[in-house]
Structure formats: structure tokens, C-alpha cells
Amino acid sequence: MAPPVRTAAPAGCRALAITLAAVTWPVLLVACGSSNPAAPALTHGASASGAGTTSATTVSCALVPASAVQAILGLSVNDPTSRVHQPVIDCDYPDALSPARVMVRLETGVDAAAFASHKAQYASQGNTVTDVSGIGDAAFSLSHGQLHPSGSLSPTNPGVYATVSVLKGGFELTITSPSPIDRLEALASQVLGSL
């Protein structure tokens, strides 16, 4: 008996396979990340007064405690869960309406070019990105989404979210929340002050 002959898949099947891979890969990446609130932390070498010396700073969701989120953003959130995919830690702060009412992203090893690339990615998605001064080495903000016509929030309608992203040394902090941008800036300033 002759072995089966392998033929090329039709173009539609190849396109479907590529689409499925593109959609499922990020899901698998997130699913395989840690969701343990006590997940391992990263160590960040923060520049000390520009003198070229470094001191190790532990980077974890503990840098942004739920109590600070509650006090500054005015949202009743619970302690965060974290997903670690080095050099990034994503911290999700749940509330009664959402498993991630406030999202904080902590990333080490980010230089000015990478930060500019992150900013450009937001802009390429149709967001209006605004430079923010007075926080870190560089910062920007944006808002996205829309409030439901009734003005109410629900799990299916999270409302308007704002994002503030700040670079300090080689550390990038990004906070996304349905809070005014000035409150996000205040939270970012507090977090960066602890580095």
C-alpha cells in the first residue's frame, strides 16, 4: 500500500489556521501566566540620582496596594491578582462589577525608545495620546471607551477608562481605570516616589 500523498491545504484553511493561532496565542499566554496574588516579584535596578549607581527595588503588585487605589482613585477595589510574564507584572484590582476595575502594569528594562514605541501603539489604535509633564522621565495619558447613555456602569459596559503611563529610569508604570486622569497621575506619582 502506498503512503498517503500530502497536498497543500486550501488557502481558506491556511487563513483560518493563522487566524486561530493569532487569536488563541495571547489567550494561552495570559492563561499560562501566574494569577497568584503572592506571585514572584521582579527586581529593578533604579538609577540613584543619575550617578550611574543602582539599588535593587522589588517590583510587585505590593507597590500599588488596594488601599492606595481606594484612597486616591476613590474606587472600592479588592486586593489585586497578578500575572507575571517577565519582565512584566500585570495587577488587576477587582470590584463588584469587574474582575479588573483598575489595571496596573509594571515593567522593568524599558528604555526611552521602547516607551516611545508603547506610546505609538496606543496612538495607532485611534487613541488621542497627550504628553504629561512633572512625572518621571516621560509620561503620557489617554482615555478610551464611552459611558452608557444612562450613565451607569455594568460588567458589560465598563464606561470611560483613562490610562496614564510613566517611565522612570528603566521602569514603566501604566495605570488604567475609570477615574479622572489627574487621579491616575497622583497615584503614579505616589508609586514612583516609593522606588
ABEGO torsion letter per residue (X at the ends): XBBBBBBBBBAAAAAAAAAAAAAAAAAAAAAABBABAABBBBBBBBBBGGAGBBBBBBBBAAABBAAAAAAAAGBBBBBBBBBBBOABBBBBBBBAABABABBBBBBBGBBAAAAAAAAAAAAAAGBBBBBBBGBEABBBBBBBEBBBAAGBBBAABAEBBBBBBBBBEABBBBBBBBBBAAAAAAAAAAAAAAX
